[in-house]
C-alpha cells in the first residue's frame, strides 16, 4: 500500500510540474492548473503502465525506478508553489458551499467504493491480472478494445496487492470531468458558485458511480466523458480568441482526443471536433504534429494495429457506410438507438419514465429536451452568422454531433434486436453521453439566469443523490450510519472553513480529505465485499481462508464471465493463473477452480472431474455455479480413522481452523498429518503441507469424529402429513399436497397450481438450537430433468442435483447464529410448471452434526 501511495504521489508531483509549464505566465484560474495536472496524471500514469506492461517488467522495481525519476524531475523545491496554486481552486474559495456538496457525495462514495462486480469489468480484470503477472501485454484485450484506461489499474494491483484501492484510481476521471465542466461554465460566463453547484449536480448522476459504470467499475466512460468536455472547452477557447489561443486550444483538444479514443466511437467524435477547431484557430503544423504524436503514442496505436491486422480500426465491429464496408465479426447496427426509434418504449424511457423519476434524475427528461432544442437553435447561428457566431454556438455543433454519435453507436439501445435492454435497464447506455449531457446542463445554466440555474442544480443534485442513497445495502450501512457519515463530513469541513488563513485552510482541508479517503476507502470496500460475487461464495470463501498456494482458474471461452479476478482478489498472495484446458495441461496447481456464469449453460462438472481424475485431482467443493478440485495423493484408510468433521463446504490444510463442535463456538487449528472429513463432498483427507492425501475406505473401516460424537441417525421412513409448522411455498398461484404410499413407506407429493420459480416445502428452524451445530436432512424425488434442492435462510449452503426420478438424500450441516432467529428451511424444486410436482419422504432438523453414513465410500 505504501509503495502504491509513493507511486501516486510521484506521478501527481510530476504532473503538477507539467501543469505549471502549461499555465505559468498566463492569467489562468487555479482550476486550469488542476485540470492540466489531472490530464497529465492520467495520461502519464496509463502510458508508463502500458510501457512497463509491454516490456513485461511489471513489479516493484520498475515502478520504484519510475517513481524516483518522476520525483527528481518534478523539482521538489517548487512543491510549495504547486500547493498554493491548488489551494486556490473553487472548492477552497467557497468552503461553505463545498462542505455541503461534499456531504451530499458521501453516500455515492459509500456505495461505489467496493470490489468490482460489474460483469464487463470483471472480464477486463482478467487481462489486467495477466499484464500484472507479465504473462500478456496490452496488445491482448477483450474484443480488441483500447485498454489505455484499464492499464491505470496495473500499478495499483502490482504495488498495493489489493483491489480495495481500485475505487481511488477510478475517482480520477470523475474529478477531471468536474474540473472540465466547471471551466466550461466559466467560459460560458456562469458565476463560480453556480458553476460549482451545476458541476456537482452533473457529476452526481449514477452513471459516474454505480452499478454499470463509474467508480465501482473499470469502465472507461468517465474518462471518455472528461474527453468530450475537454473538446468542448477547447472549442469555446478557440471560438472566443481564435488564432491567439491555437496552441492552448490544441493542447486541450489533444487531451480530449486521447481520452475520447478509449472508446471506439471516440475517433469519430474527435474528428468532428478537430474539423471545428481547425476552422476556428488554424493551428500551426508543428503543433498539429505534436498533438498527433501524443494521440498516436497513447490510444491511436491500438487503432493502427487493428487496421493493419484486421483491415478495420474498430474490429470486431463491422462498419458499413453506403457501399463501403470494413470487415468485422458482426454487424451490430441493430443494437443502436437509431435502429429502434420507432419503438414507443424508447421515447417513454427517456421522456416519460416509469414512476415519474428518471434514473438520470428528476429533471433529466426536461433537461434533455431543452438541451437538444438549444443546441439546434445555437448551431443554426453558425450557419447564419459564421464568423460572428457565439462560442456557445460552436460548442453546440459539437454537442449535436456527440448526441448523434450516441444515437448511432452500437449497443446504445440493446444487445439483442428489439429488446431495448440497455435503455430500459436504468438508462444504462446513457453513460456513452454523460460528458455531452454535463456540457448541456452547464449551457442551460448559462442562459436561464442565476435563480433558475440554482434551483435546477439543487433539484438535480438532490434527486440524483437520493437515487444513489437508496441503493446502499442497508445490512452493511444503515441509514443512520450513512447520515451520520454525511453529517460528520459536513461538521468537519465547516469547522475547517472557519480557519482564518485561506491557504492554511486549503492545505488542512486537502490533507484531511486525502487522509480520510486513503484510510477509509479500503475499509468501505472490504465491508462492501460481503455482497461481492456472493453467488460463488461456497467456492471462493474456503479459498480465502486456505493457506497460500497455487490456483488455476479454468475459464470457458464460450462463457460471458471471466472468474480470474474473483479468485485472485480473494487470494492476492497466491499464484493465481487462468486459462483453458490447454494451459492447464502444462501446470500442476494445488487447486483448480471453475466458476460459471448464472446466465450460461449448465456446466459439466462431472465431465471435468472425470477428465482431471487421471491427473490426481478430486472435487472437494461443488456448487451449482462452481467446482473446486484439489490435487491429492491416495492411500488406503486404516481400520479406524479419527477425523475432524468440517461443516458443509470447506477445505483441509494445515493452519485452517476447525469447529470443535461444542455448543459455544470454539476452534481447533488443523495440523499436518491430521485427518478431515469434508461433509459437503464426503471425502476423508489427511492434511499435508504441500498436498493432501485422500484416504480411501475399505470394507469395515470405522470413522470416528473428533469434534463430538454425532447423534444416532434416525430412520427416514416416510411422511404421511405435513410436518408441524411447515407450509408449501410457491412464487405464483397456489400449492397443494397429497399423502401417497409406496412399498417402502409413505411420502408427500406437493404440486404447483401455476408456473412458478420455486415449489417448496418450508419449515422454520426448531426453537432452542441457539448457536449450536445443526443438521438439516431431506429425502426427496423430482421428475427427470428437474432440479431437486435443499436450501435455508440465515446460513450459507445449498444442496441441489438434477432429478432422475430416484429418491435422493440432501443435507446441510451448519452452525446457526443467534442472529438467524426466524429462519426457514426449504426443500423442493426450481422452475416448476403448472401441475408439476416433487415428492418428499423425509424432512428433519437435528441438533448436532450428523452426516449421512453408509452411502459414500463406506462412511
C-alpha positions in Angstrom: 0.0 0.0 0.0 2.8 2.4 0.9 4.6 1.7 -2.4 1.4 2.5 -4.3 0.9 5.7 -2.4 4.5 6.7 -3.2 3.9 6.0 -6.9 0.7 8.1 -6.9 2.5 10.9 -5.1 5.4 10.9 -7.5 3.0 10.8 -10.5 0.9 13.7 -9.3 4.0 15.7 -8.3 5.5 15.5 -11.8 2.0 16.2 -13.3 1.9 19.4 -11.3 5.2 20.4 -12.9 3.8 19.7 -16.3 0.7 21.8 -15.4 2.9 24.6 -14.1 4.7 24.8 -17.5 1.3 24.8 -19.2 -0.2 27.6 -17.1 2.8 29.6 -15.9 3.0 33.2 -17.1 -0.7 33.4 -18.1 -3.6 34.6 -16.0 -5.5 31.4 -15.6 -7.8 30.1 -12.9 -6.4 27.5 -10.4 -8.9 25.1 -11.9 -6.9 25.3 -15.1 -3.8 24.2 -13.2 -5.8 21.3 -11.6 -7.2 20.3 -15.0 -3.8 20.2 -16.5 -2.3 18.3 -13.6 -5.1 15.7 -13.8 -4.8 15.3 -17.6 -1.0 14.7 -17.2 -1.5 12.4 -14.2 -4.0 10.1 -16.1 -2.2 10.2 -19.4 1.3 9.7 -18.0 0.2 7.1 -15.5 -1.5 5.0 -18.2 1.4 5.5 -20.6 4.0 4.3 -18.1 1.9 1.3 -17.0 1.3 0.4 -20.7 5.1 0.7 -21.5 6.0 -1.4 -18.4 3.4 -4.0 -19.4 4.5 -4.1 -23.0 8.1 -4.7 -21.8 6.8 -7.4 -19.3 8.6 -5.6 -16.4 5.7 -5.2 -14.0 6.9 -5.4 -10.4 8.0 -3.2 -7.6 11.5 -2.4 -9.0 10.1 -1.0 -12.3 7.6 1.4 -10.6 10.1 2.3 -7.9 12.6 3.5 -10.6 9.8 5.3 -12.4 8.6 7.0 -9.2 12.1 8.1 -8.3 12.7 9.6 -11.7 9.3 11.4 -11.6 10.1 12.9 -8.2 13.5 14.1 -9.3 12.1 15.7 -12.5 9.2 17.3 -10.6 11.5 19.8 -8.9 10.6 19.3 -5.2 11.6 22.8 -4.3 8.6 24.0 -6.3 6.1 21.9 -4.3 5.0 25.0 -2.2 4.2 26.8 -5.5 2.1 23.8 -6.7 0.3 23.6 -3.4 -0.5 27.4 -3.4 -1.9 27.1 -6.9 -4.0 24.1 -6.0 -5.2 25.9 -2.8 -6.9 28.5 -4.9 -9.4 26.2 -6.7 -13.0 27.0 -6.3 -13.8 24.3 -3.7 -11.4 26.1 -1.3 -12.5 29.6 -2.3 -16.1 28.7 -1.4 -15.6 26.4 1.6 -19.2 26.5 3.0 -20.8 25.5 -0.3 -18.1 22.9 -0.9 -18.8 21.4 2.6 -22.4 20.9 1.7 -21.6 19.4 -1.6 -19.0 17.0 -0.1 -21.6 15.8 2.5 -24.0 15.1 -0.4 -21.5 12.9 -2.1 -20.7 10.7 0.9 -23.4 8.2 0.0 -22.0 8.0 -3.5 -18.6 7.1 -2.1 -20.0 4.5 0.4 -21.9 2.9 -2.5 -19.2 2.9 -5.1 -16.1 2.1 -3.2 -16.3 -1.6 -3.5 -14.7 -4.7 -5.1 -15.5 -4.7 -8.8 -18.6 -6.8 -9.7 -19.8 -5.4 -13.0 -19.6 -8.3 -15.5 -17.6 -6.5 -18.2 -15.1 -5.0 -15.7 -14.5 -8.4 -14.2 -13.7 -9.7 -17.7 -11.3 -6.8 -18.3 -9.7 -7.5 -14.9 -8.6 -10.9 -16.3 -6.3 -9.1 -18.7 -5.2 -6.6 -16.0 -4.1 -9.5 -13.8 -2.3 -11.2 -16.7 -0.5 -7.9 -17.6 0.5 -7.5 -13.9 2.0 -11.0 -13.9 3.8 -10.3 -17.2 2.1 -13.1 -19.0 0.3 -10.9 -21.5 0.7 -7.4 -22.9 -1.9 -4.7 -23.6 -1.9 -5.8 -27.2 -4.2 -8.6 -26.0 -7.5 -7.3 -24.7 -11.2 -8.1 -24.8 -12.8 -7.7 -28.2 -9.7 -5.7 -29.4 -10.9 -2.7 -27.4 -8.5 0.1 -26.5 -7.1 -0.8 -23.0 -5.4 2.5 -22.3 -7.5 3.4 -19.2 -7.5 -0.2 -17.9 -3.7 -0.1 -17.6 -4.1 2.5 -14.9 -5.1 -0.3 -12.5 -2.0 -2.3 -13.1 0.3 -0.3 -10.7 -2.5 -0.5 -8.0 -2.6 -4.3 -8.2 1.2 -4.7 -8.5 2.2 -2.3 -5.7 -0.8 -2.4 -3.3 -1.6 -6.1 -3.9 -5.3 -5.4 -3.2 -8.3 -4.4 -5.2 -9.6 -2.1 -2.4 -7.8 0.9 -3.9 -9.3 0.5 -7.4 -12.1 3.0 -6.5 -9.5 5.7 -5.7 -8.0 5.2 -9.2 -11.4 5.3 -10.8 -12.1 8.6 -9.0 -9.6 10.4 -11.1 -11.8 10.7 -14.3 -14.7 12.0 -12.1 -12.6 14.7 -10.6 -11.2 15.6 -14.1 -14.7 15.7 -15.5 -15.8 18.0 -12.7 -12.9 20.4 -13.3 -13.6 20.4 -17.1 -17.3 21.1 -16.8 -16.6 23.8 -14.2 -14.2 25.6 -16.7 -16.8 25.1 -19.5 -19.2 27.0 -17.2 -16.6 29.8 -16.6 -16.1 30.1 -20.4 -19.8 30.5 -20.8 -20.0 33.2 -18.2 -21.5 31.2 -15.3 -20.7 32.6 -11.9 -18.2 30.5 -9.9 -20.7 29.4 -7.2 -23.3 28.4 -9.8 -20.7 26.7 -11.9 -19.6 24.7 -8.9 -23.1 23.7 -7.9 -24.1 22.8 -11.5 -20.9 20.7 -11.9 -21.7 18.8 -8.7 -25.2 18.2 -9.9 -24.0 16.8 -13.3 -21.4 14.6 -11.6 -24.0 13.2 -9.2 -25.6 11.1 -12.0 -25.5 7.4 -11.1 -23.6 6.6 -14.3 -20.4 8.1 -12.8 -20.7 5.9 -9.7 -22.8 2.7 -9.9 -23.6 0.0 -10.9 -22.9 -0.4 -14.7 -20.1 2.2 -15.0 -18.2 4.7 -13.0 -16.1 4.5 -9.8 -17.3 1.0 -8.9 -16.1 -0.5 -12.2 -13.2 -0.4 -14.6 -15.4 1.2 -17.3 -13.8 4.0 -19.3 -17.0 6.0 -19.7 -16.0 8.6 -17.1 -12.7 9.2 -18.9 -14.5 9.5 -22.3 -16.9 12.0 -20.7 -14.0 14.1 -19.5 -12.5 13.9 -23.0 -15.7 15.3 -24.5 -15.7 18.1 -22.0 -12.1 18.9 -22.8 -13.0 19.2 -26.5 -15.9 21.5 -25.6 -13.6 23.7 -23.6 -11.1 23.8 -26.5 -13.8 24.9 -28.9 -15.0 27.6 -26.5 -11.5 29.0 -26.2 -10.8 28.8 -29.9 -14.1 30.5 -30.8 -13.5 33.3 -28.3 -9.9 34.0 -29.0 -9.3 32.4 -32.4 -5.6 32.1 -33.5 -4.0 33.5 -30.4 -5.4 30.6 -28.5 -4.5 27.9 -31.0 -1.6 26.2 -29.1 -3.6 26.2 -25.8 -6.8 25.0 -27.5 -5.0 22.3 -29.5 -3.4 21.0 -26.2 -6.8 20.8 -24.6 -8.2 19.1 -27.7 -5.3 16.6 -27.9 -6.0 15.5 -24.3 -9.7 15.3 -25.1 -9.0 13.2 -28.2 -6.8 10.8 -26.2 -9.4 10.3 -23.6 -12.3 10.1 -26.1 -10.5 7.5 -28.0 -10.6 4.9 -25.2 -14.0 4.1 -26.8 -14.5 3.0 -30.4 -16.8 6.0 -31.0 -14.1 8.4 -29.8 -12.1 8.8 -33.1 -15.3 9.7 -34.9 -16.3 12.4 -32.4 -12.7 13.6 -32.2 -12.5 14.0 -35.9 -15.7 16.1 -35.8 -14.3 18.3 -33.1 -11.0 18.7 -34.9 -12.7 19.9 -38.0 -14.4 22.7 -36.0 -11.2 23.5 -34.1 -9.1 23.8 -37.3 -11.7 26.0 -38.9 -11.6 28.3 -35.8 -8.0 28.5 -34.8 -5.9 27.2 -37.7 -3.1 25.8 -35.5 0.4 25.5 -36.9 1.6 22.3 -38.5 4.3 21.7 -35.9 1.7 22.0 -33.1 -0.5 19.6 -35.1 2.3 17.1 -35.4 3.0 17.1 -31.7 -0.7 16.6 -30.9 -1.0 13.8 -33.5 2.1 12.1 -32.0 0.6 12.3 -28.5 -2.6 10.7 -29.6 -0.8 8.0 -31.6 1.5 7.2 -28.7 -1.3 6.7 -26.2 -4.5 5.4 -27.8 -4.0 5.8 -31.5 -1.6 2.9 -32.0 -4.3 0.4 -30.9 -6.4 1.6 -33.9 -3.4 1.4 -36.2 -2.7 -2.2 -35.1 -6.4 -3.2 -35.7 -6.2 -1.7 -39.1 -3.0 -3.5 -40.1 -4.1 -6.8 -38.7 -7.8 -6.9 -39.5 -8.3 -4.2 -42.1 -10.6 -2.3 -39.7 -9.5 0.1 -36.9 -12.5 -0.8 -34.8 -12.5 -4.6 -35.3 -14.6 -6.6 -34.5 -17.4 -4.0 -35.1 -18.3 -4.2 -38.8 -18.5 -0.8 -40.4 -20.9 -0.1 -43.3 -21.3 3.3 -44.9 -23.3 3.1 -48.1 -21.4 0.7 -50.3 -18.2 0.9 -48.2 -17.6 -1.9 -45.8 -14.9 -2.6 -43.3 -14.7 -6.3 -42.2 -15.8 -7.3 -38.7 -17.1 -10.2 -36.7 -20.7 -9.0 -36.8 -22.9 -6.1 -38.0 -24.3 -4.8 -34.7 -26.0 -1.7 -36.1 -29.3 -3.2 -34.9 -28.3 -2.6 -31.3 -28.3 1.2 -31.7 -30.9 3.7 -30.7 -31.2 4.8 -34.3 -32.4 1.3 -35.2 -35.2 1.4 -32.6 -36.5 5.0 -33.0 -39.9 3.5 -33.9 -40.3 1.8 -30.6 -42.5 3.8 -28.2 -40.8 2.3 -25.2 -37.6 4.1 -26.1 -39.3 7.5 -26.0 -41.0 6.7 -22.8 -37.8 5.7 -21.1 -36.1 9.0 -21.9 -39.0 11.4 -21.6 -41.8 9.7 -19.6 -40.0 7.4 -17.1 -42.0 4.9 -15.1 -42.8 6.3 -11.6 -42.0 9.9 -12.8 -38.3 9.9 -11.8 -35.7 9.1 -14.4 -32.7 7.0 -13.4 -30.7 10.1 -14.6 -32.5 12.4 -12.2 -35.9 14.0 -11.7 -35.3 16.8 -14.2 -33.5 14.8 -16.8 -36.4 14.4 -19.3 -36.9 18.2 -19.3 -33.1 18.9 -19.4 -32.7 16.6 -22.4 -35.5 18.1 -24.4 -34.4 21.7 -23.7 -30.7 20.8 -24.4 -31.5 19.4 -27.8 -33.7 22.4 -28.7 -31.0 24.8 -27.5 -28.2 23.1 -29.4 -30.2 23.0 -32.6 -31.0 26.8 -32.4 -27.5 27.8 -31.4 -25.9 25.6 -34.0 -28.1 27.2 -36.6 -26.4 30.5 -35.8 -23.1 29.1 -37.0 -24.7 28.8 -40.5 -26.3 32.2 -40.4 -23.6 34.3 -38.8 -20.5 32.1 -39.3 -17.6 34.2 -38.0 -19.8 36.2 -35.7 -21.4 33.2 -34.0 -21.0 33.0 -30.2 -18.6 30.4 -28.8 -21.5 28.5 -27.3 -22.9 28.1 -30.9 -19.7 26.3 -32.0 -19.8 24.1 -28.9 -23.5 23.3 -29.7 -22.4 22.0 -33.1 -20.1 19.6 -31.4 -22.7 18.6 -28.8 -25.2 17.8 -31.6 -22.5 15.6 -33.2 -21.9 13.9 -29.9 -25.6 13.1 -29.4 -25.8 11.8 -33.0 -22.8 9.5 -32.4 -24.5 8.3 -29.2 -27.8 7.6 -31.1 -25.9 5.8 -33.8 -23.5 3.9 -31.6 -23.7 0.1 -31.3 -25.2 -1.2 -28.0 -26.7 2.2 -27.2 -30.2 0.5 -27.1 -29.7 -3.2 -26.5 -27.5 -6.2 -27.2 -30.3 -8.1 -29.0 -32.7 -7.0 -31.7 -35.7 -5.1 -30.3 -35.3 -5.8 -26.6 -34.1 -2.3 -25.6 -32.3 -4.0 -22.7 -29.7 -1.3 -22.1 -32.1 1.7 -22.3 -34.9 0.1 -20.2 -32.3 -1.0 -17.6 -32.0 2.4 -15.8 -30.8 4.1 -19.0 -27.6 2.1 -18.8 -26.3 3.3 -22.2 -26.6 7.0 -21.2 -23.1 6.5 -19.9 -21.9 6.9 -23.5 -23.2 10.5 -23.5 -22.6 11.6 -19.9 -20.0 14.2 -21.0 -22.2 15.9 -23.6 -25.0 15.9 -21.1 -22.9 17.7 -18.5 -22.0 20.3 -21.0 -25.6 20.8 -22.0 -26.6 21.3 -18.4 -23.9 23.9 -18.0 -25.1 25.6 -21.2 -28.7 25.7 -19.8 -27.3 27.3 -16.6 -25.6 30.0 -18.6 -28.8 31.0 -20.3 -31.6 30.8 -17.7 -30.3 33.2 -15.0 -28.9 32.7 -11.6 -32.0 31.9 -9.5 -33.3 29.4 -12.0 -29.9 27.8 -12.5 -29.5 27.3 -8.8 -33.0 25.8 -8.5 -32.3 23.4 -11.3 -28.9 22.4 -9.9 -30.3 21.8 -6.4 -33.2 19.7 -7.6 -31.0 17.6 -9.9 -28.3 17.1 -7.2 -30.9 16.1 -4.6 -32.7 13.7 -6.8 -29.5 12.1 -8.1 -28.0 11.8 -4.6 -31.3 10.2 -3.5 -31.1 7.6 -6.3 -27.6 6.6 -5.1 -28.5 6.7 -1.4 -31.4 4.3 -1.8 -29.1 1.7 -3.4 -26.8 1.5 -0.4 -27.1 -2.0 1.2 -28.8 -1.4 4.5 -27.5 -4.5 6.1 -24.0 -3.2 5.6 -24.5 0.6 6.1 -27.7 1.6 8.0 -29.5 4.8 7.1 -28.4 6.2 10.4 -24.7 5.4 9.7 -24.8 6.9 6.3 -26.5 10.1 7.5 -24.0 10.2 10.4 -21.1 10.0 8.0 -22.5 12.8 5.9 -23.1 14.9 9.0 -19.6 14.2 10.2 -18.1 15.3 6.9 -20.2 18.4 6.9 -19.3 19.3 10.5 -15.5 18.8 9.9 -15.5 20.8 6.7 -17.5 23.6 8.3 -15.1 23.7 11.2 -12.1 23.9 8.8 -13.9 26.6 6.8 -13.6 28.8 9.9 -9.8 28.8 9.7 -8.8 32.4 9.1 -5.9 32.0 6.6 -7.2 30.8 3.2 -4.1 28.8 2.2 -3.8 27.2 5.6 -7.5 26.3 5.4 -7.0 24.8 1.9 -3.9 22.8 2.9 -5.5 21.3 6.1 -8.8 20.6 4.3 -7.0 18.8 1.4 -4.8 16.8 3.8 -7.8 15.7 5.9 -9.8 14.7 2.8 -6.9 12.8 1.3 -6.2 11.0 4.6 -9.9 10.0 5.1 -10.1 8.7 1.5 -6.8 6.7 1.7 -7.6 5.3 5.1 -11.4 4.8 4.6 -11.7 3.6 1.1 -10.2 0.2 1.7 -12.3 -0.3 4.8 -15.5 0.6 3.0 -14.5 -1.6 0.0 -13.9 -4.6 2.4 -17.2 -4.1 4.0 -18.9 -4.0 0.6 -17.2 -7.3 -0.2 -19.7 -9.1 1.9 -22.1 -8.9 -1.1 -19.4 -9.2 -3.7 -19.8 -12.1 -6.1 -21.7 -13.9 -3.4 -23.2 -16.5 -5.7 -19.7 -18.1 -5.8 -19.1 -17.8 -2.1 -19.4 -21.6 -1.4 -16.3 -22.0 -3.6 -14.4 -18.7 -3.0 -14.9 -18.3 0.7 -13.0 -21.5 1.6 -10.2 -20.4 -0.8 -9.9 -17.1 1.1 -9.2 -19.0 4.3 -6.8 -21.6 2.9 -3.0 -21.1 3.2 -1.2 -19.6 0.2 -1.0 -22.0 -2.7 -1.1 -22.3 -6.4 -4.5 -21.9 -8.0 -5.6 -22.3 -11.6 -8.9 -20.7 -12.7 -10.4 -22.7 -15.6 -12.2 -20.4 -18.0 -14.6 -21.3 -20.8 -14.2 -19.1 -23.9 -17.9 -19.6 -24.6 -18.9 -18.2 -21.2 -19.6 -14.5 -20.7 -17.9 -14.5 -17.3 -14.2 -14.5 -16.5 -13.6 -15.7 -13.0 -9.9 -14.9 -12.8 -10.4 -11.7 -10.8 -13.0 -13.3 -8.4 -10.4 -15.8 -7.3 -7.3 -13.6 -7.5 -8.9 -10.8 -5.4 -9.9 -13.3 -2.8 -6.3 -14.5 -2.6 -3.8 -11.8 -3.8 -1.0 -13.6 -2.0 -1.5 -16.8 -4.1 -0.1 -17.7 -7.5 -3.4 -17.5 -9.5 -3.3 -18.3 -13.2 -6.2 -18.6 -15.6 -6.8 -20.2 -19.0 -8.4 -23.2 -20.7 -7.7 -26.9 -20.5 -4.7 -26.4 -22.9 -2.9 -24.2 -20.5 -3.9 -26.3 -17.5 -2.3 -29.3 -19.2 1.2 -27.8 -18.6 0.5 -26.8 -15.0 0.3 -28.7 -11.7 -1.5 -26.3 -9.3 -2.8 -27.5 -6.0 -6.3 -26.2 -6.7 -8.3 -25.9 -10.0 -11.4 -23.7 -9.9 -14.2 -23.4 -12.4 -16.8 -20.7 -11.8 -19.5 -20.3 -14.3 -22.0 -17.5 -15.1 -25.6 -17.8 -13.9 -26.6 -16.9 -17.4 -24.7 -19.5 -19.3 -25.5 -23.2 -19.9 -25.3 -25.7 -17.1 -21.6 -26.5 -16.5 -20.4 -30.1 -17.0 -18.8 -30.5 -13.6 -18.9 -34.3 -13.8 -17.1 -34.3 -17.1 -14.4 -32.0 -15.7 -14.0 -34.2 -12.6 -13.6 -37.3 -14.8 -11.0 -35.6 -17.1 -9.0 -34.5 -14.1 -9.1 -37.7 -12.1 -6.2 -39.2 -14.1 -4.1 -36.3 -13.1 -4.7 -36.8 -9.4 -7.5 -34.2 -8.9 -10.7 -34.8 -6.9 -13.7 -32.4 -6.5 -13.7 -31.2 -2.9 -16.3 -28.4 -3.3 -19.2 -28.5 -5.7 -21.8 -25.8 -6.2 -24.4 -25.1 -8.8 -22.2 -22.4 -10.3 -18.7 -23.7 -9.4 -16.4 -26.6 -8.6 -13.1 -26.7 -6.8 -10.7 -29.6 -7.5 -7.7 -30.4 -5.4 -4.6 -32.4 -6.4 -4.1 -35.2 -3.8 -2.2 -38.4 -3.2 -4.1 -41.6 -2.5 -3.8 -44.1 0.3 -6.0 -46.8 1.8 -7.6 -45.8 5.1 -6.8 -47.8 8.3 -9.3 -49.9 10.3 -10.2 -46.9 12.4 -9.8 -43.3 11.3 -10.2 -40.4 13.6 -11.1 -37.2 11.8 -12.3 -33.7 12.2 -15.7 -33.0 10.7 -15.8 -29.9 8.5 -19.2 -28.3 8.1 -20.7 -28.1 4.6 -18.3 -26.7 2.0 -14.7 -26.4 3.2 -11.1 -27.4 2.6 -8.4 -29.3 4.5 -5.0 -27.8 5.0 -2.6 -27.2 8.0 -3.4 -23.9 9.8 -7.1 -23.9 9.0 -9.5 -23.6 11.9 -11.9 -26.5 12.5 -15.0 -26.1 14.6 -14.7 -28.2 17.7 -18.5 -29.0 17.6 -19.1 -27.5 21.1 -22.4 -25.6 21.6 -20.4 -22.4 22.0 -18.2 -21.7 19.0 -14.5 -22.9 19.5 -11.8 -23.7 17.0 -9.0 -26.2 16.7 -6.1 -25.4 14.4 -5.5 -28.2 12.0 -2.0 -29.7 12.0 -0.2 -31.6 9.3 -1.0 -35.3 9.5 -4.5 -34.9 11.0 -7.5 -36.1 9.1 -10.5 -34.1 8.0 -13.9 -35.4 6.8 -15.5 -32.9 4.4 -19.2 -33.2 4.9 -20.0 -31.3 1.7 -18.4 -33.9 -0.6 -18.0 -36.8 1.9 -14.2 -37.1 1.4 -11.7 -38.1 4.1 -8.4 -36.2 3.6 -5.2 -36.2 5.6 -3.8 -32.7 5.7 -0.3 -32.2 4.2 1.9 -29.2 3.9 2.0 -29.2 0.1 -0.5 -31.8 -0.8 -3.3 -33.7 1.0 -3.8 -37.4 0.9 -7.2 -39.0 0.0 -7.9 -41.8 2.4 -10.0 -44.5 0.6 -12.3 -46.6 2.6 -12.0 -50.4 2.9 -14.9 -52.6 4.0 -15.4 -52.4 7.7 -13.4 -49.2 8.2 -14.8 -47.2 11.1 -14.8 -43.3 11.0 -14.9 -41.5 14.3 -15.4 -37.8 14.6 -13.0 -35.9 16.9 -15.3 -32.9 17.2 -18.1 -34.6 19.2 -19.9 -37.8 18.7 -22.8 -37.4 16.2 -26.3 -38.2 17.3 -27.7 -41.5 16.1 -29.1 -41.4 12.6 -32.9 -41.6 12.7 -34.8 -43.7 10.3 -36.0 -41.8 7.2 -39.2 -43.9 7.0 -41.6 -41.5 5.4 -44.1 -38.7 5.8 -47.9 -39.1 5.8 -48.8 -35.5 6.7 -47.1 -32.0 6.7 -44.5 -31.7 9.5 -45.7 -29.4 12.3 -45.3 -25.7 11.4 -44.4 -26.4 7.8 -46.1 -25.0 4.7 -46.0 -25.1 0.9 -44.3 -22.1 -0.7 -44.7 -21.0 -4.4 -44.0 -17.7 -6.1 -47.2 -17.7 -8.1 -50.5 -19.5 -7.8 -51.2 -22.0 -5.0 -49.5 -25.2 -3.9 -51.3 -28.3 -2.7 -50.3 -31.6 -1.3 -51.5 -35.2 -1.1 -50.3 -38.2 1.0 -49.3 -41.2 -1.1 -47.7 -44.6 -0.3 -45.3 -47.0 -1.9 -44.0 -50.4 -0.9 -41.2 -48.8 1.2 -43.4 -46.2 3.0 -45.5 -43.1 2.8 -44.5 -39.8 1.2 -45.9 -36.4 0.4 -46.4 -35.1 -3.2 -46.7 -31.3 -3.5 -47.9 -29.7 -6.7 -47.8 -26.2 -8.2 -51.1 -24.7 -9.3 -49.4 -22.4 -11.8 -45.9 -21.9 -13.3 -43.6 -20.7 -10.6 -39.9 -20.1 -9.9 -39.9 -22.5 -6.9 -42.1 -25.2 -5.4 -41.0 -26.0 -1.9 -42.0 -27.4 1.4 -40.8 -24.9 4.0 -40.3 -25.3 7.8 -39.0 -23.0 10.5 -35.8 -23.7 12.4 -36.6 -25.6 15.7 -36.6 -23.4 18.8 -33.8 -23.7 21.3 -30.9 -24.5 18.8 -29.2 -21.2 19.6 -25.8 -21.1 18.0 -25.3 -24.9 18.3 -24.5 -27.1 15.3 -27.5 -28.2 13.2 -28.0 -30.9 10.6 -30.9 -30.4 8.0 -31.7 -33.6 6.1 -34.3 -34.1 3.4 -35.1 -37.1 1.2 -36.9 -36.1 -2.0 -37.6 -37.2 -5.5 -38.1 -35.0 -8.6 -39.1 -35.9 -12.2 -36.2 -36.5 -14.5 -34.5 -33.2 -15.6 -35.9 -31.1 -12.7 -33.6 -29.5 -10.1 -34.1 -31.0 -6.6 -32.8 -28.7 -3.9 -32.5 -28.1 -0.2 -31.6 -24.6 1.0 -32.1 -22.4 4.0 -32.1 -18.7 5.0 -29.7 -17.2 7.6 -26.8 -19.6 6.8 -24.7 -20.4 3.8 -25.2 -23.6 1.9 -27.4 -25.3 -0.6 -27.6 -28.8 -1.9 -29.1 -29.4 -5.4 -28.9 -32.0 -8.1 -30.8 -32.8 -11.4 -33.6 -35.2 -10.7 -33.7 -38.6 -12.3 -36.9 -39.9 -10.8 -35.0 -41.6 -7.9 -35.0 -40.8 -4.2 -32.1 -38.7 -3.1 -30.9 -37.6 0.3 -29.8 -34.0 0.6 -28.4 -32.5 3.8 -26.8 -29.3 5.0 -24.6 -29.1 8.1 -24.2 -25.7 9.6 -23.9 -23.8 12.8 -26.7 -21.4 13.5 -26.1 -17.9 14.6 -28.4 -16.3 17.2 -28.9 -13.6 14.6 -30.7 -16.1 12.3 -33.7 -16.5 14.5 -36.9 -16.9 12.5 -35.0 -18.5 9.6 -36.6 -21.1 7.3 -35.5 -24.4 5.7 -36.9 -25.2 2.2 -36.9 -28.4 0.1 -38.3 -28.8 -3.3 -37.5 -27.8 -6.9 -37.0 -24.7 -9.0 -38.9 -23.5 -12.1 -41.9 -25.7 -11.9 -44.8 -25.6 -14.4 -48.5 -25.8 -13.7 -49.3 -29.2 -12.1 -45.6 -30.1 -11.7 -44.7 -31.9 -8.5 -42.0 -33.0 -6.1 -42.1 -36.0 -3.7 -40.8 -35.7 -0.1 -40.2 -38.7 2.1 -38.3 -37.1 5.0 -37.8 -33.6 6.3 -35.9 -33.2 9.6 -33.7 -30.8 11.5 -31.4 -32.3 14.1 -29.3 -30.7 16.8 -25.6 -31.5 16.3 -23.7 -32.8 13.3 -25.0 -36.0 11.8 -23.7 -36.6 8.3 -25.3 -39.5 6.3 -23.2 -42.7 6.7 -23.0 -45.9 4.8 -23.7 -44.3 1.4 -20.5 -42.8 0.2 -17.2 -44.7 0.2 -18.2 -46.8 3.1 -18.6 -44.0 5.6 
